[in-house]
Amino acid sequence: MTASIKTTAAPTTAAPATVRRAERLRLLIQPLVVLVLTAGVLVWAFQRTLTVTQQATISVSNIAHVTWQHVLISATVVVIVIAVAVPLGTLLTRPGYRRLAPIFIGIANIGAAAPAIGLIVLFYLATRTTGFWIGVLPIAFCSLLPVLRNTILGYQQVDDTLIDAGRGQGMSTLTVLRRIEFPLAVPYILAGLRTSLVLAVGTATLSFLVSAGGLGILIDTGYKLRDNVTLVVGAVLAVALALLVDWLGALAEQFLGPRGLK
């Protein structure tokens, strides 16, 4: 019987170690994939004989410009999502406000379920304007749910005995939140943020529809002109940027969470 217990216990202890090794391996390989994709598509494009239109569209300066626009749109979306979802999720886990959680989760679900292109177009029709913020705000609404839901879940996973222990040591409610509840909820918040980051980068390719810029300009130009070179460059760079952002999110999960939970 002793032997059988050891045999069944081994997989449960080995599984987390295997997962950690796989995650470390992915953290090493993913940036290399991003580098290979980016360098490969640029070398492939610039070594070809380009038309005058292609030379203007996929020049180094234009690629750098639309990539910077894409990064700026995505970063602004993430800042808005953090500024809204984390405080709101914290508030909705406090006594007296928990009954409101289904309402706000339902609103965030609308943003996650609705097609991003539809929200962008509707926002344009409602405002009758175009530009950076007309592209950013609908994307932020689409990306809100993962951080809001994970913030609430993170606080719900905190053991009540830890909160009681903090109160027993004379901590105020705010101190318990700051020193116990929030640090323990951070891994869940970071996991939701990672999802929102990837959503923001992917959806930002549609921001060209309202003149907000981004890599979607290359994709749209290549499609309209039947220019496969420009189309491939825009699509591959968008994929590479999404993989890079996902990698940065994984690094944040790895190094910004509480040390005692690793």
N, C-alpha and C positions, 0 to 999 in steps of 0.2 A: 504493500500500500504506500509506503514511503516513496518508493521509486516512481509510482504513478503520479503522486503529488508533484514531484520534481519535474516530471515530464510535462505536465499540463501548465505548470507555473512558468516554464522557460519562455514560451512564445509571448506571454503577456509582458514579460520584462524586456524581451528582445524587440518587440514591436515599436515602442517609443524610440529606441536607439536607432532602428532602421529608418524611421520617419525623419529623425534629426539628421542622419547622414544624407538622406535623399534631399532634404531641404538645403543643407550646406552645399551639396553638389550642384543643385539648381542655382544657388546664389553665385556660384563660380561660373557656371556655363551660360546663364542667361545674358549677362553683359557681353560675353563673347559673341553670342548669336546676334545681339543688337549691332555690335561693331561690324560683323561680317555682312549683315543685311545692308547697313548704311553704306559701308565702303564698296560693297559689291555692286549695288544698284547705281551708285554715282560713277564708278569706274566704267560700268557697262554703258551708261548713258553718254558720258563725255568722250568715250573712245569711238563713238559712232559718228557718221557724217550727218550733222544736224542741219535742218533747214533754218532759215532766218527766224521764223516764228519760234521754233524749238530753242534756238540759241537765246532768245529773249525770255522765254518762259522758264527754262530750266538752267538759267545761268546761276553761278554760285551766289551772287548777291540776291537774286529773287528767291532761291531756295532757302537761304538763310533768313530772309525777311518773312516769308510765309511760315517757316518753322517757328520763328520767334513769336509771331502772332498766335500760332497754335498753342505754344507753351504758355503764353500770357493769358489766353482765354481759359485754358485748363487750370492754371494756378489761381486765377481769380474765382473760378467756380468752386474750387476746393476751399479757398478762404471763406467764401460765403457760406458754404455747407457747414464748415466747422463752426463758424460764428453763430449760425442758426441752430443746427442740430444738437450740438453738445450741450449748450445751456438749456435748450428746450427739453432735451431728453433728461437732463438732470432735474429740471423742475417737475416733469411728469412722473418722477419716482418719489417725490416728496408727499407726505400725508396731506390730504386735502386737494391734491391735483391729479392723483392717480386715475380718478374717474374720467379725466379728460384725455387720457392717453389714446384710447381707441379712436377718438375724433381726429387727432393730429396724425396718427398712424394711417388712418383712412385717407386723409388729404395727401400725405406723402405717397401712399400707394397709387393715387391717381396719377401723380407725376411719373412714377416708375412704370405704370402700365400703359400710359398714353404714348403714342409714337412721338419721338422727339421732333421729327420734321413737322408734325402737326402742331405741336406746341409753339415751335418757332414761328411758323406761318401765322397762327392765331395771335401771337404776341405782336407780330408785325402789323396785322390787320387792326388790332386794338389800339396800337400807338401811332400808326401811320408814319413811322420813322424807321430808319435803318441805322446800323452802326454797331459798335463794340458791345454795348450793354443790351441791345436787342438780341444779340446772339448769346450773351452770357447768362442772363436771368432765366430763360426757359431751360437751359442746360443744367443750371443749379437746381431748379425744381425737379428735373428728372433724376438728379444724383443725390437727392436729399435722404431718401428712404434708408439706404444701408447704414449710414452713420446714426440716424435717429433711432432706428430699431436696435442697433448694436449697443448704443449708449444706454438705452432702457434695459436691455438684456444684461449688460455688464453690471449695472447697479443691482438688478434682481438676483444675480449670482453671488453677491457678497453674503457671507454667512452672518446671520443675525447675532451669533455669539460674539463675533468680532466687534460688532457695533456696540453690543452691551458691555463688552470689556472696555471699550474706549470711553463709554459713558461712565463706567464704574471708576475710571481713573480721573474723572473730573473734566473730561473734554466737553466742550460745547458742541452743539449740533453742527455748526459750521466747521469746527476743527475735525470732527469725526468724518465729515464729508471730504475735507481737504487731505487728511492724513491717512484715512483708511479706505473709504468707499471709492473715491476717484482713482487712486493708484491701482486698486484691484480691478476696476472697470476698464483701465487703459488698454489691456490686450484686446478686449472686445471692440473698443472704439477704433483702435488702429486697424483691426480686421475690416470693419465697415468702411473706414477711410480708404483703405487699399482698393476696395471694390468701387467706391465712388470715384477714385482717381482714374481707374481704367475706363469707367463709364464716361467720365468727363472728356478724356482724350479721344475716345471713339466717337462720341456725339459731336465733339467740336469740329469734326470734318464737315458738318452740315451748316456751320456758322457762315459760310460764304454766301448762303442764300440771302442773308440780310446785310451783306457787305461788312461783316465783322472780320473777314480774313481767315487765315489758317490753310492747312495743307489741302483742304477740300477744293481750293481754287485750282490746284494742279490737276486733281482728279476730274473736276468739272471741265476744265479746259481740254484735257486729253480726250474726254468722252465726246465733247461737242465737236472737236476738230478731227475726230477719229485718229488721234495721235497716240499710238500705243506707248511710245517712249515716255511722254509726259504723264500718261495715265499710270504706267508702272512705277515711275519714280514717286509720284504722289502717294500711291497706295502702299508701296513698300516702306516709305518713310513714315507714314501714319502707323503702320504695324510696328515698326521699330520703336517709335516713340511710345506706343502703348506698352510694349514689352519693357522698355526702360523704366517707365513709370511704375509698372507692376513690380519690377526689381527693387526700386527705391522704396516702395511700400513694404515689400518683404524685409528689407533691411531695417526699416522703422519698427516693424513688429519684432524683429530679432533683438534689437539693441535698445529700444525705448521703453519696453515693458518693465515691470518690477523685477529686479534681479532674483528675488526669492521664489518667483514662479517659474523660473527657467530650469 
